[in-house]
Amino acid sequence: MEEYFTTKEVAALFKIKPTTVRKWIRQGALPAIGFGNQNKEYRITKSELEAFIETRKTR
């Protein structure tokens, strides 16, 4: 079974604000599953997070 992270957990991993994670999601840079209508909460799969990190690596 796939592991899921909240926006707060992802933010803590990167030492950034959860609003930045939500911005990445809204921009389509970080795929996520959204729950709720007005105060939408997101879940990010471990595999999508790993793919996101790979695309951000500098060579």
Buried (B, 14 or more C-beta within 10 A) or exposed (E): EEEBBBBEBBBEEEEEEBEEBBEBBEEEEBBBEEEEEEEEEBBBBEEBBEEBEEEEEEE
